[in-house]
Each structure stands twice: as structure tokens, then as C-alpha cells.
Amino acid sequence: MPEHAVFVHHAGETKYRFGDSHPFNPKRQLLTIDLLQRMGALRADRIAAPEPASDEQILLIHREDYVRIVRALSLPEPAQADLDEAERYGLDTEDNPVFPGMHDAASLIVGGSLHAAELVMSGRAQHAYHMAGGLHHALPGRAAGFCIYNDAAAAIAHIRRKWGARVMYIDTDVHHGDGVQWMFYADPDVLTYSIHETGKYLFPGTGFVHERGEGEGYGRTVNMPVEPYTEDASWLECFRETVMRAAESFRPDVIVSQHGCDAHAWDPLSHIHCSMAIYAEMPAVIHELAHRYADGRWIAVGGGGYDVWRVVPRAWSLVWLEMTDHPAAERARKGGDGGRLPEDWIRVWQAESPVKLPETWLDDVESWTPMPRRDIITETNRRTKELAVQFL
């Protein structure tokens, strides 16, 4: 019998770090793993350590000249000629500063998502979760948005080449999953779906409903951009209806999902006003779709999320709790406070946290200041929702 779910992680993935002042902080991995272990939801025998991706695997999606420059800029003292070339590859910038060991850390993350894909597609596991993955902005020849190599795209390309399976990619990050979309924009056997804050106001400035694919892939791209200050009810209404329509139309063999958790009201890099409720519900919807259409085959990766202390550990834990049918996932979906977090987790990390840590899985949204223009935002999102799925 296959494993029900496998957690893919390697300690070396935390070396993917742009610096102390950069918002992409790998400590969120440690906080999440510790939370899961302290509540008894993650045993050591469920964790699988990946190997770094080979150059051949990375070159499935990235250009050879790009991989060469990433390697060169990963040295402790890069050559000046390579530094002079860096910016045209999206490197040595404010978003993507270079750091020693960059290639090794990024290729290990790619290897993690490839390993998760292999576990599921080979039948050794029904579900696999690679929390360090989800670097969805990287393009074939360019880094972007804190992403050096695009591990989700590499996993999809591997699945297509080795298994010939039809892949549905679901991206719930608040930023449009542009890198994955463009890499498979003309592929009729990969459907990319992304719900995100509209590109009118947020990086990367793409992900509009008129982006539907090209050539044989036309209709295989579905975007659900929502308005700034969208709240839980509108976000979830838009997500449920559009992702379910897309899955019903495409009927995938496997689902690859990206779980960026930066649509939370506390995230500093977006303008969406959602709570933890969406991070309890979205994995449940994806889980259901995987069993309905793909014999349960589900590969999940992480993504964005920049409130490292209060949001990411809860949101990413909820993916694993849903994947393993843990009772805490069901409690969170039912509302209320979702139950309490382990007191020892709060005590250990509060000493280091610059903010007060939450005590429960869900947020007390009744205490939040109501958003103005709620009805107008909801109605605008509903109109966009109909456009997003009109050709499915």
C-alpha cells in the first residue's frame, strides 16, 4: 500500500536565504515544522529528504546560459564580468540579491518538488507536501520575485515527460503565478489556475482574465484576479466556483498546488484583507478535487508568505493537517477559533518573535475594523469571476 502522505524536507533548504533584511525568511519552515511536531502531527518517519536537482532536470525549464550565470554568481567572490551581467538575468537586484551557495540551495528546492512528484506519480504516496517549494515567478532565463529556479514548473515538466499525465496547477499565492503560467501557456495538457490580487496594483502585474493560453493551450489558463481589500467570503466564493469549474472541465490526472499564504490581512506585501479561514478552506477544496478527478494524486508546495511569525506557520501547517485528515483541519474549517495552538510552541517562539503570537488556529475577525466598500469589492469580484470561467 502507498503512504497516505509524505512530507518532503531537507535542512539544507533553509540556506535559500537572501539576507537578514530580506522579506523571504526561511525561518518560517522551522516554525511550521516545529508547530506540527509539537502537536504530534508530523512523525520523523513521514519525512523524506530529497536530493538536489541535476542540471538536466533544471534545464527542462531553464536556459543553459541562465543556469551558468546562477552558478557563477553563487561563488563566494563572483567575477566582475558575471556581476556586470547579473541584472539582465534578474539577479543582484533588491528582490533577488546574490548569495554564496545560491545555486546549490535553489537546486535542492527543485529537487524537493521533483521528489514529491516522483513519490506521487510512482504510487509510493497518494499525497506529498514540499513546503520549501513554490518559487513560481522564475522564468526560463530570469529570476523574479525572490525566485531563482521554478521548482513547481520543473515538477510539472518532469511529470509530463516521464508520466505523460495531465497536470492541473492551482496557485493560491496572492501574487499571480506568472512563471508557471508562461512556461505552459501553449500546452493543452497543463491547466494553470491562479487566484491572486489583481495585477493592476500588485507584482508581477499579470494574471488578467484575458490571459487564457495560446495555440493548442488556449483555454488552459484560468486567472481569478480579485480586488484589493477582498475579504474571506468573497475570496472563497471566487475560489470555490472557479477552481471547481476548471477542474471539472479539464479532469486532471494529478494536481500540483502552490500554497503561498500572503493574502492574509497581516501580510506586508499585499492589499488583501483575508484571515486564516481561507487557509483552512482552500486545501480542503483542493483535496476534494484531487480525489474526485485524479485518484487522490496531489502534490503541494509552499510559496510566498511574509508574516513569518503569525501567519505562515498556521497556514502551512493547515495544508499538512488537511492532507493527512488530521482532526485539527476539520475543526479549523468549522469556524470559531479553530482550537488552540500548542502552548509550548507559543512559549518557545514568543521569546524570539517581535510580535505577539496567535493562540488559536483562526483569527478573531470580529475584532478587526470592517473594510469600507465591501459590497462594491464583492460585486466587482463576482463580475470578474464570470469572465474567468466563461470559456470553460
Contacts in CASP RR format, 6 or more apart in sequence:
PFRMAT RR
TARGET T0000
AUTHOR 0000-0000-0000
METHOD contacts of the structure
MODEL  1
MPEHAVFVHHAGETKYRFGDSHPFNPKRQLLTIDLLQRMGALRADRIAAP
EPASDEQILLIHREDYVRIVRALSLPEPAQADLDEAERYGLDTEDNPVFP
GMHDAASLIVGGSLHAAELVMSGRAQHAYHMAGGLHHALPGRAAGFCIYN
DAAAAIAHIRRKWGARVMYIDTDVHHGDGVQWMFYADPDVLTYSIHETGK
YLFPGTGFVHERGEGEGYGRTVNMPVEPYTEDASWLECFRETVMRAAESF
RPDVIVSQHGCDAHAWDPLSHIHCSMAIYAEMPAVIHELAHRYADGRWIA
VGGGGYDVWRVVPRAWSLVWLEMTDHPAAERARKGGDGGRLPEDWIRVWQ
AESPVKLPETWLDDVESWTPMPRRDIITETNRRTKELAVQFL
2 123 0 8 1.000
2 124 0 8 1.000
2 125 0 8 1.000
2 126 0 8 1.000
3 46 0 8 1.000
3 119 0 8 1.000
3 124 0 8 1.000
3 125 0 8 1.000
3 126 0 8 1.000
4 125 0 8 1.000
4 126 0 8 1.000
4 127 0 8 1.000
4 324 0 8 1.000
4 325 0 8 1.000
5 46 0 8 1.000
5 125 0 8 1.000
5 126 0 8 1.000
5 127 0 8 1.000
5 128 0 8 1.000
5 129 0 8 1.000
5 320 0 8 1.000
5 323 0 8 1.000
5 324 0 8 1.000
6 46 0 8 1.000
6 47 0 8 1.000
6 48 0 8 1.000
6 116 0 8 1.000
6 119 0 8 1.000
6 124 0 8 1.000
6 125 0 8 1.000
6 127 0 8 1.000
6 128 0 8 1.000
6 129 0 8 1.000
7 42 0 8 1.000
7 46 0 8 1.000
7 47 0 8 1.000
7 48 0 8 1.000
7 128 0 8 1.000
7 129 0 8 1.000
7 131 0 8 1.000
7 320 0 8 1.000
8 47 0 8 1.000
8 48 0 8 1.000
8 49 0 8 1.000
8 50 0 8 1.000
8 112 0 8 1.000
8 113 0 8 1.000
8 115 0 8 1.000
8 116 0 8 1.000
8 119 0 8 1.000
8 128 0 8 1.000
8 129 0 8 1.000
8 130 0 8 1.000
8 131 0 8 1.000
9 29 0 8 1.000
9 33 0 8 1.000
9 47 0 8 1.000
9 48 0 8 1.000
9 49 0 8 1.000
9 130 0 8 1.000
9 131 0 8 1.000
9 132 0 8 1.000
10 49 0 8 1.000
10 50 0 8 1.000
10 108 0 8 1.000
10 112 0 8 1.000
10 132 0 8 1.000
12 105 0 8 1.000
12 108 0 8 1.000
13 26 0 8 1.000
13 29 0 8 1.000
13 105 0 8 1.000
13 108 0 8 1.000
13 109 0 8 1.000
13 112 0 8 1.000
13 132 0 8 1.000
13 133 0 8 1.000
14 26 0 8 1.000
14 27 0 8 1.000
14 29 0 8 1.000
14 30 0 8 1.000
14 132 0 8 1.000
15 26 0 8 1.000
15 101 0 8 1.000
15 104 0 8 1.000
15 105 0 8 1.000
15 108 0 8 1.000
16 24 0 8 1.000
16 26 0 8 1.000
16 102 0 8 1.000
16 105 0 8 1.000
16 106 0 8 1.000
16 108 0 8 1.000
16 109 0 8 1.000
16 132 0 8 1.000
16 148 0 8 1.000
17 24 0 8 1.000
17 25 0 8 1.000
17 26 0 8 1.000
17 99 0 8 1.000
17 105 0 8 1.000
18 24 0 8 1.000
18 96 0 8 1.000
18 97 0 8 1.000
18 99 0 8 1.000
18 146 0 8 1.000
19 97 0 8 1.000
19 99 0 8 1.000
22 97 0 8 1.000
22 146 0 8 1.000
23 146 0 8 1.000
23 268 0 8 1.000
23 269 0 8 1.000
23 306 0 8 1.000
24 146 0 8 1.000
24 304 0 8 1.000
24 306 0 8 1.000
25 306 0 8 1.000
25 308 0 8 1.000
26 132 0 8 1.000
27 308 0 8 1.000
28 305 0 8 1.000
28 308 0 8 1.000
28 312 0 8 1.000
28 313 0 8 1.000
28 316 0 8 1.000
29 131 0 8 1.000
29 132 0 8 1.000
31 308 0 8 1.000
31 309 0 8 1.000
31 312 0 8 1.000
31 313 0 8 1.000
31 349 0 8 1.000
32 131 0 8 1.000
32 312 0 8 1.000
32 313 0 8 1.000
32 316 0 8 1.000
32 317 0 8 1.000
33 42 0 8 1.000
33 131 0 8 1.000
34 345 0 8 1.000
34 348 0 8 1.000
34 349 0 8 1.000
35 313 0 8 1.000
35 314 0 8 1.000
35 317 0 8 1.000
35 341 0 8 1.000
35 342 0 8 1.000
35 345 0 8 1.000
36 42 0 8 1.000
36 317 0 8 1.000
36 320 0 8 1.000
36 321 0 8 1.000
38 342 0 8 1.000
38 344 0 8 1.000
38 345 0 8 1.000
39 328 0 8 1.000
39 341 0 8 1.000
39 342 0 8 1.000
39 345 0 8 1.000
41 317 0 8 1.000
41 320 0 8 1.000
41 321 0 8 1.000
41 324 0 8 1.000
41 326 0 8 1.000
41 328 0 8 1.000
42 320 0 8 1.000
48 115 0 8 1.000
48 119 0 8 1.000
48 128 0 8 1.000
50 108 0 8 1.000
50 111 0 8 1.000
50 112 0 8 1.000
50 114 0 8 1.000
50 115 0 8 1.000
50 116 0 8 1.000
50 130 0 8 1.000
51 108 0 8 1.000
51 111 0 8 1.000
51 115 0 8 1.000
52 104 0 8 1.000
52 107 0 8 1.000
52 108 0 8 1.000
52 110 0 8 1.000
52 111 0 8 1.000
53 107 0 8 1.000
53 108 0 8 1.000
53 110 0 8 1.000
53 111 0 8 1.000
53 112 0 8 1.000
53 114 0 8 1.000
53 149 0 8 1.000
53 154 0 8 1.000
55 67 0 8 1.000
57 110 0 8 1.000
57 111 0 8 1.000
57 114 0 8 1.000
57 154 0 8 1.000
57 158 0 8 1.000
58 67 0 8 1.000
58 107 0 8 1.000
58 110 0 8 1.000
58 149 0 8 1.000
58 154 0 8 1.000
59 67 0 8 1.000
60 154 0 8 1.000
60 157 0 8 1.000
60 158 0 8 1.000
60 161 0 8 1.000
61 140 0 8 1.000
61 149 0 8 1.000
61 150 0 8 1.000
61 153 0 8 1.000
61 154 0 8 1.000
61 157 0 8 1.000
61 183 0 8 1.000
62 138 0 8 1.000
62 140 0 8 1.000
62 141 0 8 1.000
62 149 0 8 1.000
62 150 0 8 1.000
63 140 0 8 1.000
63 141 0 8 1.000
65 141 0 8 1.000
66 89 0 8 1.000
66 140 0 8 1.000
66 141 0 8 1.000
66 142 0 8 1.000
67 103 0 8 1.000
69 82 0 8 1.000
69 85 0 8 1.000
69 86 0 8 1.000
69 89 0 8 1.000
69 91 0 8 1.000
70 89 0 8 1.000
70 91 0 8 1.000
70 102 0 8 1.000
70 103 0 8 1.000
70 106 0 8 1.000
70 143 0 8 1.000
70 148 0 8 1.000
70 149 0 8 1.000
71 103 0 8 1.000
72 78 0 8 1.000
72 79 0 8 1.000
72 82 0 8 1.000
73 82 0 8 1.000
73 83 0 8 1.000
73 86 0 8 1.000
73 91 0 8 1.000
73 92 0 8 1.000
73 98 0 8 1.000
73 102 0 8 1.000
74 98 0 8 1.000
74 99 0 8 1.000
74 100 0 8 1.000
74 101 0 8 1.000
74 102 0 8 1.000
74 103 0 8 1.000
74 104 0 8 1.000
75 100 0 8 1.000
76 100 0 8 1.000
78 98 0 8 1.000
83 92 0 8 1.000
83 98 0 8 1.000
86 92 0 8 1.000
86 93 0 8 1.000
86 98 0 8 1.000
87 93 0 8 1.000
89 141 0 8 1.000
89 142 0 8 1.000
89 143 0 8 1.000
90 96 0 8 1.000
90 142 0 8 1.000
90 143 0 8 1.000
90 144 0 8 1.000
91 98 0 8 1.000
91 143 0 8 1.000
91 148 0 8 1.000
92 98 0 8 1.000
93 143 0 8 1.000
95 143 0 8 1.000
95 144 0 8 1.000
95 145 0 8 1.000
95 146 0 8 1.000
96 143 0 8 1.000
96 144 0 8 1.000
96 145 0 8 1.000
96 146 0 8 1.000
96 147 0 8 1.000
96 148 0 8 1.000
102 148 0 8 1.000
103 148 0 8 1.000
106 135 0 8 1.000
106 148 0 8 1.000
106 149 0 8 1.000
107 149 0 8 1.000
109 132 0 8 1.000
109 133 0 8 1.000
109 135 0 8 1.000
109 149 0 8 1.000
109 151 0 8 1.000
110 149 0 8 1.000
110 151 0 8 1.000
110 154 0 8 1.000
111 151 0 8 1.000
111 154 0 8 1.000
112 130 0 8 1.000
112 132 0 8 1.000
112 133 0 8 1.000
112 151 0 8 1.000
113 130 0 8 1.000
113 133 0 8 1.000
113 134 0 8 1.000
113 151 0 8 1.000
113 152 0 8 1.000
113 154 0 8 1.000
113 155 0 8 1.000
113 299 0 8 1.000
113 301 0 8 1.000
114 151 0 8 1.000
114 154 0 8 1.000
114 155 0 8 1.000
114 158 0 8 1.000
115 128 0 8 1.000
115 130 0 8 1.000
116 128 0 8 1.000
116 129 0 8 1.000
116 130 0 8 1.000
116 155 0 8 1.000
116 299 0 8 1.000
116 300 0 8 1.000
116 301 0 8 1.000
117 128 0 8 1.000
117 155 0 8 1.000
117 156 0 8 1.000
117 158 0 8 1.000
117 159 0 8 1.000
117 256 0 8 1.000
117 299 0 8 1.000
118 124 0 8 1.000
118 158 0 8 1.000
119 125 0 8 1.000
119 128 0 8 1.000
120 126 0 8 1.000
120 127 0 8 1.000
120 128 0 8 1.000
120 254 0 8 1.000
120 297 0 8 1.000
120 298 0 8 1.000
120 299 0 8 1.000
121 159 0 8 1.000
121 162 0 8 1.000
121 163 0 8 1.000
121 165 0 8 1.000
121 254 0 8 1.000
121 297 0 8 1.000
126 296 0 8 1.000
126 297 0 8 1.000
126 298 0 8 1.000
127 290 0 8 1.000
127 296 0 8 1.000
127 297 0 8 1.000
127 298 0 8 1.000
127 299 0 8 1.000
127 300 0 8 1.000
127 323 0 8 1.000
128 298 0 8 1.000
128 299 0 8 1.000
128 300 0 8 1.000
129 299 0 8 1.000
129 300 0 8 1.000
129 301 0 8 1.000
129 319 0 8 1.000
129 320 0 8 1.000
129 323 0 8 1.000
130 151 0 8 1.000
130 299 0 8 1.000
130 300 0 8 1.000
130 301 0 8 1.000
130 302 0 8 1.000
131 301 0 8 1.000
131 302 0 8 1.000
131 316 0 8 1.000
131 319 0 8 1.000
131 320 0 8 1.000
132 301 0 8 1.000
132 302 0 8 1.000
133 151 0 8 1.000
133 152 0 8 1.000
133 301 0 8 1.000
133 302 0 8 1.000
133 303 0 8 1.000
134 147 0 8 1.000
134 151 0 8 1.000
134 152 0 8 1.000
134 173 0 8 1.000
134 258 0 8 1.000
134 260 0 8 1.000
134 301 0 8 1.000
134 302 0 8 1.000
134 303 0 8 1.000
134 304 0 8 1.000
135 146 0 8 1.000
135 147 0 8 1.000
135 148 0 8 1.000
135 149 0 8 1.000
135 150 0 8 1.000
135 151 0 8 1.000
135 152 0 8 1.000
135 303 0 8 1.000
136 147 0 8 1.000
136 150 0 8 1.000
136 152 0 8 1.000
136 153 0 8 1.000
136 171 0 8 1.000
136 173 0 8 1.000
136 177 0 8 1.000
136 178 0 8 1.000
136 179 0 8 1.000
136 180 0 8 1.000
136 258 0 8 1.000
136 303 0 8 1.000
137 144 0 8 1.000
137 145 0 8 1.000
137 146 0 8 1.000
137 147 0 8 1.000
137 150 0 8 1.000
137 175 0 8 1.000
137 177 0 8 1.000
137 178 0 8 1.000
137 179 0 8 1.000
137 204 0 8 1.000
138 144 0 8 1.000
138 147 0 8 1.000
138 148 0 8 1.000
138 149 0 8 1.000
138 150 0 8 1.000
138 153 0 8 1.000
138 179 0 8 1.000
139 150 0 8 1.000
139 178 0 8 1.000
139 179 0 8 1.000
139 182 0 8 1.000
139 183 0 8 1.000
140 183 0 8 1.000
144 178 0 8 1.000
144 179 0 8 1.000
144 204 0 8 1.000
145 175 0 8 1.000
145 203 0 8 1.000
145 204 0 8 1.000
146 304 0 8 1.000
150 179 0 8 1.000
150 180 0 8 1.000
150 183 0 8 1.000
151 301 0 8 1.000
152 169 0 8 1.000
152 180 0 8 1.000
152 256 0 8 1.000
152 258 0 8 1.000
152 301 0 8 1.000
153 179 0 8 1.000
153 180 0 8 1.000
153 183 0 8 1.000
153 184 0 8 1.000
155 256 0 8 1.000
155 299 0 8 1.000
155 301 0 8 1.000
156 167 0 8 1.000
156 169 0 8 1.000
156 180 0 8 1.000
156 183 0 8 1.000
156 184 0 8 1.000
156 190 0 8 1.000
156 256 0 8 1.000
157 183 0 8 1.000
159 165 0 8 1.000
159 167 0 8 1.000
159 254 0 8 1.000
159 256 0 8 1.000
160 167 0 8 1.000
160 187 0 8 1.000
160 189 0 8 1.000
160 190 0 8 1.000
163 253 0 8 1.000
164 189 0 8 1.000
164 253 0 8 1.000
165 252 0 8 1.000
165 253 0 8 1.000
165 254 0 8 1.000
166 189 0 8 1.000
166 190 0 8 1.000
166 191 0 8 1.000
166 250 0 8 1.000
166 251 0 8 1.000
166 252 0 8 1.000
166 253 0 8 1.000
166 254 0 8 1.000
167 189 0 8 1.000
167 190 0 8 1.000
167 191 0 8 1.000
167 252 0 8 1.000
167 253 0 8 1.000
167 254 0 8 1.000
167 255 0 8 1.000
167 256 0 8 1.000
168 190 0 8 1.000
168 191 0 8 1.000
168 193 0 8 1.000
168 246 0 8 1.000
168 247 0 8 1.000
168 250 0 8 1.000
168 252 0 8 1.000
168 254 0 8 1.000
168 255 0 8 1.000
168 256 0 8 1.000
168 289 0 8 1.000
168 293 0 8 1.000
168 294 0 8 1.000
169 180 0 8 1.000
169 184 0 8 1.000
169 190 0 8 1.000
169 191 0 8 1.000
169 192 0 8 1.000
169 193 0 8 1.000
169 255 0 8 1.000
169 256 0 8 1.000
169 257 0 8 1.000
169 258 0 8 1.000
170 193 0 8 1.000
170 194 0 8 1.000
170 243 0 8 1.000
170 255 0 8 1.000
170 256 0 8 1.000
170 257 0 8 1.000
170 258 0 8 1.000
170 286 0 8 1.000
171 177 0 8 1.000
171 180 0 8 1.000
171 192 0 8 1.000
171 193 0 8 1.000
171 194 0 8 1.000
171 195 0 8 1.000
171 196 0 8 1.000
171 257 0 8 1.000
171 258 0 8 1.000
172 195 0 8 1.000
172 239 0 8 1.000
172 257 0 8 1.000
172 258 0 8 1.000
172 259 0 8 1.000
172 260 0 8 1.000
172 263 0 8 1.000
172 282 0 8 1.000
173 194 0 8 1.000
173 196 0 8 1.000
173 258 0 8 1.000
173 259 0 8 1.000
173 260 0 8 1.000
173 261 0 8 1.000
173 262 0 8 1.000
173 263 0 8 1.000
173 303 0 8 1.000
173 304 0 8 1.000
174 196 0 8 1.000
174 197 0 8 1.000
174 202 0 8 1.000
174 260 0 8 1.000
174 262 0 8 1.000
174 263 0 8 1.000
174 267 0 8 1.000
174 269 0 8 1.000
174 270 0 8 1.000
174 272 0 8 1.000
174 304 0 8 1.000
175 196 0 8 1.000
175 197 0 8 1.000
175 202 0 8 1.000
175 203 0 8 1.000
175 204 0 8 1.000
175 262 0 8 1.000
175 270 0 8 1.000
175 304 0 8 1.000
176 194 0 8 1.000
176 196 0 8 1.000
176 199 0 8 1.000
176 202 0 8 1.000
176 204 0 8 1.000
176 205 0 8 1.000
176 206 0 8 1.000
176 207 0 8 1.000
176 223 0 8 1.000
176 225 0 8 1.000
177 192 0 8 1.000
177 194 0 8 1.000
177 196 0 8 1.000
177 204 0 8 1.000
177 207 0 8 1.000
177 258 0 8 1.000
178 204 0 8 1.000
178 205 0 8 1.000
178 206 0 8 1.000
178 207 0 8 1.000
180 192 0 8 1.000
180 258 0 8 1.000
181 192 0 8 1.000
181 194 0 8 1.000
181 206 0 8 1.000
181 207 0 8 1.000
181 211 0 8 1.000
181 221 0 8 1.000
181 223 0 8 1.000
184 190 0 8 1.000
184 192 0 8 1.000
184 220 0 8 1.000
185 213 0 8 1.000
185 214 0 8 1.000
185 217 0 8 1.000
185 221 0 8 1.000
186 213 0 8 1.000
186 214 0 8 1.000
186 215 0 8 1.000
186 216 0 8 1.000
186 217 0 8 1.000
187 216 0 8 1.000
187 217 0 8 1.000
187 220 0 8 1.000
188 216 0 8 1.000
188 217 0 8 1.000
188 220 0 8 1.000
190 220 0 8 1.000
191 220 0 8 1.000
191 221 0 8 1.000
191 222 0 8 1.000
191 246 0 8 1.000
191 250 0 8 1.000
191 252 0 8 1.000
192 220 0 8 1.000
192 221 0 8 1.000
192 222 0 8 1.000
193 222 0 8 1.000
193 223 0 8 1.000
193 224 0 8 1.000
193 242 0 8 1.000
193 243 0 8 1.000
193 246 0 8 1.000
194 207 0 8 1.000
194 222 0 8 1.000
194 223 0 8 1.000
194 224 0 8 1.000
195 224 0 8 1.000
195 225 0 8 1.000
195 226 0 8 1.000
195 235 0 8 1.000
195 238 0 8 1.000
195 239 0 8 1.000
195 242 0 8 1.000
195 243 0 8 1.000
196 202 0 8 1.000
196 207 0 8 1.000
196 223 0 8 1.000
196 224 0 8 1.000
196 225 0 8 1.000
196 226 0 8 1.000
196 263 0 8 1.000
197 225 0 8 1.000
197 226 0 8 1.000
197 227 0 8 1.000
197 228 0 8 1.000
197 230 0 8 1.000
197 263 0 8 1.000
197 270 0 8 1.000
197 271 0 8 1.000
197 272 0 8 1.000
198 207 0 8 1.000
198 208 0 8 1.000
198 225 0 8 1.000
198 226 0 8 1.000
198 227 0 8 1.000
198 228 0 8 1.000
199 205 0 8 1.000
199 206 0 8 1.000
199 207 0 8 1.000
199 208 0 8 1.000
199 225 0 8 1.000
200 225 0 8 1.000
201 228 0 8 1.000
201 271 0 8 1.000
202 228 0 8 1.000
202 270 0 8 1.000
202 271 0 8 1.000
207 223 0 8 1.000
207 225 0 8 1.000
208 223 0 8 1.000
208 225 0 8 1.000
209 223 0 8 1.000
209 224 0 8 1.000
209 225 0 8 1.000
209 384 0 8 1.000
209 387 0 8 1.000
209 388 0 8 1.000
211 221 0 8 1.000
211 223 0 8 1.000
212 218 0 8 1.000
212 219 0 8 1.000
212 220 0 8 1.000
212 221 0 8 1.000
212 222 0 8 1.000
212 391 0 8 1.000
213 219 0 8 1.000
213 220 0 8 1.000
213 221 0 8 1.000
219 391 0 8 1.000
219 392 0 8 1.000
220 250 0 8 1.000
222 242 0 8 1.000
222 246 0 8 1.000
222 388 0 8 1.000
222 389 0 8 1.000
222 392 0 8 1.000
223 388 0 8 1.000
224 238 0 8 1.000
224 239 0 8 1.000
224 242 0 8 1.000
224 243 0 8 1.000
224 384 0 8 1.000
224 385 0 8 1.000
224 388 0 8 1.000
225 384 0 8 1.000
226 234 0 8 1.000
226 235 0 8 1.000
226 238 0 8 1.000
226 272 0 8 1.000
226 381 0 8 1.000
226 384 0 8 1.000
227 377 0 8 1.000
227 380 0 8 1.000
227 381 0 8 1.000
228 271 0 8 1.000
228 272 0 8 1.000
228 377 0 8 1.000
229 271 0 8 1.000
229 272 0 8 1.000
229 273 0 8 1.000
229 371 0 8 1.000
229 372 0 8 1.000
229 373 0 8 1.000
229 377 0 8 1.000
230 263 0 8 1.000
230 272 0 8 1.000
230 273 0 8 1.000
230 274 0 8 1.000
230 377 0 8 1.000
230 378 0 8 1.000
230 381 0 8 1.000
231 273 0 8 1.000
231 274 0 8 1.000
231 275 0 8 1.000
231 371 0 8 1.000
231 374 0 8 1.000
231 377 0 8 1.000
232 274 0 8 1.000
232 275 0 8 1.000
232 277 0 8 1.000
232 278 0 8 1.000
232 365 0 8 1.000
233 378 0 8 1.000
234 377 0 8 1.000
234 378 0 8 1.000
234 381 0 8 1.000
234 382 0 8 1.000
235 263 0 8 1.000
235 272 0 8 1.000
235 274 0 8 1.000
235 278 0 8 1.000
235 381 0 8 1.000
236 277 0 8 1.000
236 278 0 8 1.000
236 281 0 8 1.000
236 282 0 8 1.000
237 381 0 8 1.000
237 382 0 8 1.000
237 385 0 8 1.000
238 381 0 8 1.000
238 382 0 8 1.000
238 384 0 8 1.000
238 385 0 8 1.000
239 278 0 8 1.000
239 282 0 8 1.000
239 285 0 8 1.000
240 285 0 8 1.000
241 385 0 8 1.000
241 389 0 8 1.000
242 385 0 8 1.000
242 388 0 8 1.000
242 389 0 8 1.000
243 285 0 8 1.000
243 286 0 8 1.000
243 289 0 8 1.000
244 285 0 8 1.000
244 289 0 8 1.000
245 389 0 8 1.000
245 392 0 8 1.000
246 389 0 8 1.000
246 392 0 8 1.000
247 255 0 8 1.000
247 289 0 8 1.000
247 292 0 8 1.000
247 293 0 8 1.000
248 293 0 8 1.000
248 392 0 8 1.000
249 392 0 8 1.000
251 293 0 8 1.000
252 293 0 8 1.000
252 294 0 8 1.000
253 294 0 8 1.000
253 297 0 8 1.000
254 290 0 8 1.000
254 294 0 8 1.000
254 297 0 8 1.000
254 298 0 8 1.000
254 299 0 8 1.000
255 286 0 8 1.000
255 289 0 8 1.000
255 290 0 8 1.000
255 293 0 8 1.000
255 294 0 8 1.000
255 297 0 8 1.000
255 298 0 8 1.000
255 299 0 8 1.000
256 299 0 8 1.000
256 300 0 8 1.000
256 301 0 8 1.000
257 283 0 8 1.000
257 286 0 8 1.000
257 298 0 8 1.000
257 299 0 8 1.000
257 300 0 8 1.000
257 301 0 8 1.000
258 300 0 8 1.000
258 301 0 8 1.000
258 302 0 8 1.000
258 303 0 8 1.000
259 279 0 8 1.000
259 282 0 8 1.000
259 283 0 8 1.000
259 300 0 8 1.000
259 301 0 8 1.000
259 302 0 8 1.000
259 303 0 8 1.000
259 315 0 8 1.000
259 316 0 8 1.000
259 319 0 8 1.000
260 302 0 8 1.000
260 303 0 8 1.000
260 304 0 8 1.000
260 305 0 8 1.000
260 315 0 8 1.000
261 267 0 8 1.000
261 279 0 8 1.000
261 303 0 8 1.000
261 304 0 8 1.000
261 305 0 8 1.000
261 311 0 8 1.000
261 312 0 8 1.000
261 315 0 8 1.000
261 316 0 8 1.000
262 269 0 8 1.000
262 270 0 8 1.000
262 304 0 8 1.000
262 305 0 8 1.000
262 306 0 8 1.000
262 307 0 8 1.000
263 270 0 8 1.000
263 272 0 8 1.000
263 274 0 8 1.000
263 278 0 8 1.000
264 272 0 8 1.000
264 274 0 8 1.000
264 275 0 8 1.000
264 276 0 8 1.000
264 279 0 8 1.000
264 305 0 8 1.000
264 307 0 8 1.000
264 311 0 8 1.000
264 315 0 8 1.000
265 272 0 8 1.000
265 273 0 8 1.000
265 274 0 8 1.000
265 275 0 8 1.000
265 368 0 8 1.000
266 307 0 8 1.000
266 310 0 8 1.000
266 311 0 8 1.000
267 305 0 8 1.000
267 306 0 8 1.000
267 307 0 8 1.000
267 311 0 8 1.000
268 306 0 8 1.000
268 307 0 8 1.000
269 305 0 8 1.000
269 306 0 8 1.000
273 368 0 8 1.000
273 371 0 8 1.000
275 362 0 8 1.000
275 363 0 8 1.000
275 365 0 8 1.000
275 368 0 8 1.000
276 311 0 8 1.000
276 314 0 8 1.000
276 315 0 8 1.000
276 318 0 8 1.000
276 332 0 8 1.000
276 361 0 8 1.000
276 362 0 8 1.000
276 363 0 8 1.000
277 335 0 8 1.000
277 362 0 8 1.000
277 363 0 8 1.000
277 365 0 8 1.000
279 314 0 8 1.000
279 315 0 8 1.000
279 318 0 8 1.000
279 319 0 8 1.000
280 318 0 8 1.000
280 322 0 8 1.000
280 329 0 8 1.000
280 332 0 8 1.000
280 333 0 8 1.000
280 335 0 8 1.000
280 338 0 8 1.000
280 361 0 8 1.000
280 362 0 8 1.000
281 333 0 8 1.000
283 300 0 8 1.000
283 318 0 8 1.000
283 319 0 8 1.000
283 322 0 8 1.000
283 323 0 8 1.000
283 329 0 8 1.000
284 322 0 8 1.000
284 329 0 8 1.000
284 333 0 8 1.000
286 298 0 8 1.000
286 300 0 8 1.000
287 298 0 8 1.000
287 322 0 8 1.000
287 323 0 8 1.000
290 296 0 8 1.000
290 297 0 8 1.000
290 298 0 8 1.000
298 323 0 8 1.000
300 319 0 8 1.000
300 323 0 8 1.000
302 316 0 8 1.000
302 319 0 8 1.000
305 311 0 8 1.000
305 312 0 8 1.000
305 315 0 8 1.000
306 312 0 8 1.000
309 349 0 8 1.000
309 353 0 8 1.000
309 354 0 8 1.000
309 355 0 8 1.000
309 357 0 8 1.000
310 355 0 8 1.000
310 357 0 8 1.000
310 358 0 8 1.000
314 341 0 8 1.000
314 358 0 8 1.000
314 361 0 8 1.000
318 329 0 8 1.000
318 332 0 8 1.000
318 361 0 8 1.000
320 326 0 8 1.000
321 328 0 8 1.000
321 329 0 8 1.000
321 332 0 8 1.000
322 329 0 8 1.000
328 338 0 8 1.000
328 339 0 8 1.000
328 361 0 8 1.000
331 338 0 8 1.000
331 339 0 8 1.000
331 361 0 8 1.000
332 338 0 8 1.000
332 339 0 8 1.000
332 361 0 8 1.000
332 362 0 8 1.000
335 362 0 8 1.000
336 362 0 8 1.000
337 360 0 8 1.000
337 361 0 8 1.000
337 362 0 8 1.000
337 364 0 8 1.000
338 360 0 8 1.000
338 361 0 8 1.000
338 362 0 8 1.000
339 360 0 8 1.000
339 361 0 8 1.000
339 362 0 8 1.000
340 359 0 8 1.000
340 360 0 8 1.000
340 361 0 8 1.000
341 357 0 8 1.000
341 358 0 8 1.000
341 359 0 8 1.000
341 360 0 8 1.000
341 361 0 8 1.000
346 357 0 8 1.000
346 359 0 8 1.000
349 357 0 8 1.000
350 356 0 8 1.000
350 357 0 8 1.000
371 377 0 8 1.000
END
